């Protein structure tokens, strides 16, 4: 299940740099995870300083 970036995102870019699949892109006003490209590795969640990345619920 892909991850999701919540409204707690401050657009610092840490998650985009950490994503090995380049699935995260700058959005307005927060970053966005492409669910088609996300392999759910969790790298983005680990580096987020605001805990703004969570597991999407089914």
Beta strands, then each sheet from edge to edge (+ up, - down):
strand 1: 3-5
strand 2: 24-25
strand 3: 32-33
strand 4: 53-55
sheet 1: 1+ 4-
sheet 2: 2+ 3-
end
